[in-house]
Amino acid sequence: MDFAQLESQLQIKFGDQSLLRQAFTHSSYVNEHRGIQSSDNERLEFLGDAVLELGVSQYLYRKNKQMPEGELTKLRAAIVCEASLVNFATELNFGKYILLGKGEEQTGGRERPALLADVFEAFLGALYVDQGFDKALAFLEEHVFPKIKTGAFSHAMDYKSQLQEFVQQYKNQSIEYKIVAEKGPSHNKEFIAQVCIKDQVAGEGIGRTKKEAEQRAAKLALDTYIN
């Protein structure tokens, strides 16, 4: 497997190449290659899970200064859940580099969600061991945090309620949501929503549904007023 290609893609050079290889080594591969000195990625996955949770927690704590603990927990859970990790791994084409046993390969293991999620965490664990937390954080800042900024996890949050509470507590002003545009064919439509505070546009969001667009508009308004 050409891990140099992956390093080039990510612009990350591992000091210990065996760590990178281990991060992508599934237990089925180790079981079928007993004669080769090799370890699977399960221990690195364990470590990467903790690195991911700390990195995301730190980011959310610093960027959402008025968000209560319960909402922070809910948002973090949406970011680190299996479905999200599969998306991250797929976008980075991690499946291409996984070392699998023949049986696992033949049954579609390379696209199996749990396996892809595990590989993403194992890679993060390997990066942490090789280069420390700051490098792992830099990786998250490039590949994970931008999706939080653009509201990719707004489905898990009620930003409209948060904005309502903030405005009532500090501004004592009215809030109004407007769908200002619709784009695309009926089967793939996008809505553009604006939220106005005291008749001034405070945020604009785009979503596949009107509700999603309004939530993203509310998030942008919160980011503007609070952060």
ROTOR-822706 format. One record per residue (C-alpha): residue number from 1; residue in three letters; x, y, z. Coordinates in Angstrom, 1 decimal. Layout:
<sites>
n:NUM	res:ALA	x:X	y:Y	z:Z $
...
</sites>
This chain:
<sites>
n:1	res:MET	x:0.0	y:0.0	z:0.0 $
n:2	res:ASP	x:1.4	y:3.4	z:-1.0 $
n:3	res:PHE	x:1.1	y:5.5	z:2.1 $
n:4	res:ALA	x:3.4	y:8.1	z:0.6 $
n:5	res:GLN	x:0.5	y:9.1	z:-1.6 $
n:6	res:LEU	x:-1.7	y:9.6	z:1.4 $
n:7	res:GLU	x:1.0	y:11.7	z:3.2 $
n:8	res:SER	x:1.3	y:13.8	z:0.0 $
n:9	res:GLN	x:-2.5	y:14.3	z:-0.1 $
n:10	res:LEU	x:-2.6	y:15.3	z:3.5 $
n:11	res:GLN	x:0.7	y:17.2	z:3.5 $
n:12	res:ILE	x:1.7	y:15.3	z:6.6 $
n:13	res:LYS	x:4.9	y:13.4	z:6.9 $
n:14	res:PHE	x:5.1	y:10.7	z:9.6 $
n:15	res:GLY	x:8.3	y:10.2	z:11.5 $
n:16	res:ASP	x:7.4	y:6.6	z:12.3 $
n:17	res:GLN	x:5.9	y:5.1	z:9.1 $
n:18	res:SER	x:4.9	y:1.9	z:11.1 $
n:19	res:LEU	x:2.4	y:4.0	z:13.0 $
n:20	res:LEU	x:0.7	y:5.2	z:9.8 $
n:21	res:ARG	x:0.6	y:1.6	z:8.5 $
n:22	res:GLN	x:-0.8	y:0.3	z:11.8 $
n:23	res:ALA	x:-3.6	y:3.0	z:11.7 $
n:24	res:PHE	x:-4.9	y:1.4	z:8.5 $
n:25	res:THR	x:-4.4	y:-2.2	z:9.4 $
n:26	res:HIS	x:-7.6	y:-4.1	z:10.2 $
n:27	res:SER	x:-7.5	y:-7.1	z:12.5 $
n:28	res:SER	x:-8.6	y:-9.4	z:9.6 $
n:29	res:TYR	x:-5.3	y:-8.6	z:7.8 $
n:30	res:VAL	x:-3.2	y:-9.4	z:10.9 $
n:31	res:ASN	x:-5.0	y:-12.7	z:11.3 $
n:32	res:GLU	x:-4.2	y:-13.7	z:7.7 $
n:33	res:HIS	x:-0.6	y:-12.6	z:7.8 $
n:34	res:ARG	x:0.7	y:-14.3	z:11.0 $
n:35	res:GLY	x:4.3	y:-14.4	z:9.6 $
n:36	res:ILE	x:4.5	y:-10.6	z:9.2 $
n:37	res:GLN	x:5.4	y:-8.4	z:12.2 $
n:38	res:SER	x:2.2	y:-6.4	z:12.2 $
n:39	res:SER	x:-0.4	y:-4.9	z:14.7 $
n:40	res:ASP	x:-4.0	y:-3.9	z:14.0 $
n:41	res:ASN	x:-5.3	y:-0.4	z:14.6 $
n:42	res:GLU	x:-7.6	y:-1.1	z:17.6 $
n:43	res:ARG	x:-5.3	y:0.5	z:20.2 $
n:44	res:LEU	x:-4.7	y:3.5	z:18.0 $
n:45	res:GLU	x:-8.5	y:3.8	z:17.5 $
n:46	res:PHE	x:-8.9	y:3.8	z:21.3 $
n:47	res:LEU	x:-6.5	y:6.7	z:21.6 $
n:48	res:GLY	x:-7.8	y:8.6	z:18.6 $
n:49	res:ASP	x:-11.3	y:8.5	z:20.0 $
n:50	res:ALA	x:-10.0	y:10.4	z:23.1 $
n:51	res:VAL	x:-8.0	y:12.9	z:21.0 $
n:52	res:LEU	x:-11.0	y:13.6	z:18.8 $
n:53	res:GLU	x:-13.3	y:14.2	z:21.7 $
n:54	res:LEU	x:-10.8	y:16.5	z:23.4 $
n:55	res:GLY	x:-10.1	y:18.4	z:20.2 $
n:56	res:VAL	x:-13.8	y:18.9	z:19.4 $
n:57	res:SER	x:-14.7	y:19.8	z:23.0 $
n:58	res:GLN	x:-11.9	y:22.4	z:23.1 $
n:59	res:TYR	x:-13.1	y:23.9	z:19.9 $
n:60	res:LEU	x:-16.8	y:24.0	z:20.9 $
n:61	res:TYR	x:-16.0	y:25.5	z:24.3 $
n:62	res:ARG	x:-13.9	y:28.3	z:22.8 $
n:63	res:LYS	x:-16.2	y:29.1	z:19.8 $
n:64	res:ASN	x:-19.6	y:28.9	z:21.5 $
n:65	res:LYS	x:-19.1	y:31.1	z:24.6 $
n:66	res:GLN	x:-22.8	y:31.2	z:25.7 $
n:67	res:MET	x:-23.8	y:27.7	z:24.8 $
n:68	res:PRO	x:-24.9	y:25.7	z:27.8 $
n:69	res:GLU	x:-23.3	y:22.4	z:28.7 $
n:70	res:GLY	x:-26.3	y:20.3	z:27.5 $
n:71	res:GLU	x:-26.2	y:21.9	z:24.0 $
n:72	res:LEU	x:-22.4	y:21.5	z:23.8 $
n:73	res:THR	x:-22.7	y:17.8	z:24.7 $
n:74	res:LYS	x:-25.4	y:17.4	z:22.0 $
n:75	res:LEU	x:-23.4	y:19.1	z:19.3 $
n:76	res:ARG	x:-20.2	y:17.2	z:20.2 $
n:77	res:ALA	x:-22.1	y:13.9	z:20.0 $
n:78	res:ALA	x:-23.3	y:14.8	z:16.5 $
n:79	res:ILE	x:-19.7	y:15.6	z:15.3 $
n:80	res:VAL	x:-18.0	y:12.5	z:16.7 $
n:81	res:CYS	x:-20.8	y:10.0	z:15.9 $
n:82	res:GLU	x:-20.1	y:7.1	z:13.5 $
n:83	res:ALA	x:-22.0	y:8.7	z:10.6 $
n:84	res:SER	x:-19.9	y:11.9	z:10.8 $
n:85	res:LEU	x:-16.6	y:10.0	z:11.0 $
n:86	res:VAL	x:-17.6	y:7.9	z:8.0 $
n:87	res:ASN	x:-18.1	y:11.1	z:6.1 $
n:88	res:PHE	x:-14.7	y:12.5	z:7.1 $
n:89	res:ALA	x:-13.0	y:9.2	z:6.2 $
n:90	res:THR	x:-14.8	y:9.0	z:2.8 $
n:91	res:GLU	x:-13.9	y:12.6	z:1.9 $
n:92	res:LEU	x:-10.2	y:11.8	z:2.6 $
n:93	res:ASN	x:-10.4	y:8.6	z:0.6 $
n:94	res:PHE	x:-9.2	y:6.6	z:3.6 $
n:95	res:GLY	x:-11.0	y:3.4	z:2.5 $
n:96	res:LYS	x:-8.5	y:3.1	z:-0.4 $
n:97	res:TYR	x:-5.6	y:2.6	z:2.1 $
n:98	res:ILE	x:-7.1	y:0.0	z:4.5 $
n:99	res:LEU	x:-5.2	y:-3.3	z:4.8 $
n:100	res:LEU	x:-7.9	y:-6.0	z:4.9 $
n:101	res:GLY	x:-8.0	y:-9.8	z:5.0 $
n:102	res:LYS	x:-9.4	y:-11.5	z:1.9 $
n:103	res:GLY	x:-12.7	y:-12.4	z:3.6 $
n:104	res:GLU	x:-13.3	y:-8.9	z:4.8 $
n:105	res:GLU	x:-12.4	y:-7.5	z:1.4 $
n:106	res:GLN	x:-14.8	y:-9.8	z:-0.4 $
n:107	res:THR	x:-17.7	y:-8.8	z:1.8 $
n:108	res:GLY	x:-17.3	y:-5.1	z:1.2 $
n:109	res:GLY	x:-15.3	y:-4.2	z:4.3 $
n:110	res:ARG	x:-13.6	y:-1.3	z:2.6 $
n:111	res:GLU	x:-17.0	y:0.5	z:2.6 $
n:112	res:ARG	x:-18.3	y:-0.7	z:5.9 $
n:113	res:PRO	x:-19.2	y:2.3	z:8.0 $
n:114	res:ALA	x:-17.9	y:1.0	z:11.4 $
n:115	res:LEU	x:-14.6	y:0.1	z:9.8 $
n:116	res:LEU	x:-14.2	y:3.5	z:8.1 $
n:117	res:ALA	x:-15.1	y:5.4	z:11.4 $
n:118	res:ASP	x:-12.5	y:3.2	z:13.3 $
n:119	res:VAL	x:-9.8	y:4.0	z:10.7 $
n:120	res:PHE	x:-10.4	y:7.8	z:11.0 $
n:121	res:GLU	x:-10.0	y:7.6	z:14.8 $
n:122	res:ALA	x:-6.9	y:5.3	z:14.5 $
n:123	res:PHE	x:-5.3	y:7.8	z:12.1 $
n:124	res:LEU	x:-5.9	y:10.6	z:14.5 $
n:125	res:GLY	x:-4.4	y:8.4	z:17.3 $
n:126	res:ALA	x:-1.3	y:7.6	z:15.2 $
n:127	res:LEU	x:-0.8	y:11.3	z:14.3 $
n:128	res:TYR	x:-1.0	y:12.2	z:18.0 $
n:129	res:VAL	x:1.6	y:9.6	z:19.0 $
n:130	res:ASP	x:3.9	y:10.6	z:16.1 $
n:131	res:GLN	x:3.6	y:14.4	z:16.3 $
n:132	res:GLY	x:1.6	y:15.4	z:19.4 $
n:133	res:PHE	x:-1.7	y:17.0	z:20.1 $
n:134	res:ASP	x:-1.0	y:20.3	z:18.3 $
n:135	res:LYS	x:-0.6	y:18.4	z:15.0 $
n:136	res:ALA	x:-3.7	y:16.4	z:15.6 $
n:137	res:LEU	x:-5.5	y:19.6	z:16.3 $
n:138	res:ALA	x:-4.2	y:21.1	z:13.1 $
n:139	res:PHE	x:-5.6	y:18.2	z:11.2 $
n:140	res:LEU	x:-9.0	y:18.6	z:12.8 $
n:141	res:GLU	x:-8.9	y:22.4	z:12.1 $
n:142	res:GLU	x:-8.4	y:21.6	z:8.4 $
n:143	res:HIS	x:-10.8	y:18.7	z:7.9 $
n:144	res:VAL	x:-13.4	y:18.8	z:10.7 $
n:145	res:PHE	x:-13.9	y:22.2	z:12.2 $
n:146	res:PRO	x:-14.8	y:24.0	z:8.9 $
n:147	res:LYS	x:-17.8	y:21.8	z:8.7 $
n:148	res:ILE	x:-18.9	y:22.9	z:12.2 $
n:149	res:LYS	x:-18.5	y:26.6	z:11.1 $
n:150	res:THR	x:-20.7	y:26.1	z:8.0 $
n:151	res:GLY	x:-23.5	y:24.5	z:10.1 $
n:152	res:ALA	x:-23.1	y:20.9	z:8.8 $
n:153	res:PHE	x:-24.3	y:19.7	z:12.2 $
n:154	res:SER	x:-27.2	y:22.2	z:12.6 $
n:155	res:HIS	x:-29.6	y:19.3	z:12.4 $
n:156	res:ALA	x:-28.5	y:18.3	z:15.9 $
n:157	res:MET	x:-28.9	y:21.8	z:17.4 $
n:158	res:ASP	x:-31.8	y:24.2	z:18.1 $
n:159	res:TYR	x:-30.0	y:27.4	z:17.2 $
n:160	res:LYS	x:-33.3	y:29.2	z:16.8 $
n:161	res:SER	x:-34.2	y:28.7	z:20.5 $
n:162	res:GLN	x:-30.7	y:29.8	z:21.5 $
n:163	res:LEU	x:-31.0	y:33.0	z:19.5 $
n:164	res:GLN	x:-34.5	y:33.6	z:20.9 $
n:165	res:GLU	x:-33.2	y:33.3	z:24.5 $
n:166	res:PHE	x:-30.2	y:35.5	z:23.8 $
n:167	res:VAL	x:-32.2	y:38.3	z:22.2 $
n:168	res:GLN	x:-34.9	y:38.2	z:24.9 $
n:169	res:GLN	x:-32.3	y:38.3	z:27.6 $
n:170	res:TYR	x:-29.9	y:40.9	z:26.2 $
n:171	res:LYS	x:-31.6	y:42.8	z:23.4 $
n:172	res:ASN	x:-35.3	y:42.6	z:24.2 $
n:173	res:GLN	x:-36.1	y:42.8	z:20.4 $
n:174	res:SER	x:-38.2	y:40.9	z:18.0 $
n:175	res:ILE	x:-37.0	y:38.2	z:15.7 $
n:176	res:GLU	x:-38.4	y:37.3	z:12.3 $
n:177	res:TYR	x:-37.5	y:34.6	z:9.8 $
n:178	res:LYS	x:-38.0	y:34.9	z:6.1 $
n:179	res:ILE	x:-37.5	y:32.5	z:3.2 $
n:180	res:VAL	x:-36.0	y:34.9	z:0.6 $
n:181	res:ALA	x:-35.2	y:32.5	z:-2.2 $
n:182	res:GLU	x:-35.6	y:29.0	z:-3.5 $
n:183	res:LYS	x:-33.1	y:27.3	z:-5.9 $
n:184	res:GLY	x:-32.9	y:24.1	z:-7.9 $
n:185	res:PRO	x:-35.4	y:21.5	z:-9.2 $
n:186	res:SER	x:-38.2	y:20.3	z:-7.0 $
n:187	res:HIS	x:-36.4	y:17.0	z:-6.2 $
n:188	res:ASN	x:-33.2	y:18.8	z:-5.1 $
n:189	res:LYS	x:-34.4	y:22.2	z:-3.9 $
n:190	res:GLU	x:-32.4	y:24.6	z:-1.7 $
n:191	res:PHE	x:-33.9	y:27.3	z:0.5 $
n:192	res:ILE	x:-32.3	y:30.6	z:1.5 $
n:193	res:ALA	x:-33.5	y:32.0	z:4.8 $
n:194	res:GLN	x:-32.8	y:35.3	z:6.6 $
n:195	res:VAL	x:-33.3	y:36.1	z:10.3 $
n:196	res:CYS	x:-34.0	y:39.7	z:11.1 $
n:197	res:ILE	x:-33.6	y:41.3	z:14.5 $
n:198	res:LYS	x:-35.3	y:44.7	z:14.9 $
n:199	res:ASP	x:-35.8	y:44.7	z:11.1 $
n:200	res:GLN	x:-32.1	y:44.3	z:10.4 $
n:201	res:VAL	x:-30.7	y:41.1	z:8.7 $
n:202	res:ALA	x:-28.7	y:39.3	z:11.4 $
n:203	res:GLY	x:-27.9	y:36.1	z:9.5 $
n:204	res:GLU	x:-28.6	y:34.1	z:6.3 $
n:205	res:GLY	x:-28.6	y:30.4	z:5.8 $
n:206	res:ILE	x:-29.0	y:27.8	z:3.0 $
n:207	res:GLY	x:-30.6	y:24.4	z:3.6 $
n:208	res:ARG	x:-32.4	y:21.5	z:1.9 $
n:209	res:THR	x:-35.5	y:22.4	z:4.0 $
n:210	res:LYS	x:-36.9	y:25.7	z:5.2 $
n:211	res:LYS	x:-36.2	y:24.6	z:8.8 $
n:212	res:GLU	x:-32.6	y:23.8	z:8.1 $
n:213	res:ALA	x:-32.1	y:27.1	z:6.3 $
n:214	res:GLU	x:-33.6	y:29.0	z:9.3 $
n:215	res:GLN	x:-31.4	y:27.0	z:11.8 $
n:216	res:ARG	x:-28.3	y:28.0	z:9.8 $
n:217	res:ALA	x:-29.4	y:31.6	z:9.6 $
n:218	res:ALA	x:-29.9	y:31.6	z:13.4 $
n:219	res:LYS	x:-26.4	y:30.0	z:13.9 $
n:220	res:LEU	x:-24.8	y:32.7	z:11.9 $
n:221	res:ALA	x:-26.6	y:35.4	z:13.9 $
n:222	res:LEU	x:-25.4	y:33.8	z:17.1 $
n:223	res:ASP	x:-21.9	y:33.7	z:15.9 $
n:224	res:THR	x:-22.1	y:37.4	z:15.0 $
n:225	res:TYR	x:-23.6	y:38.5	z:18.3 $
n:226	res:ILE	x:-21.9	y:36.2	z:20.8 $
n:227	res:ASN	x:-18.5	y:35.1	z:19.4 $
</sites>
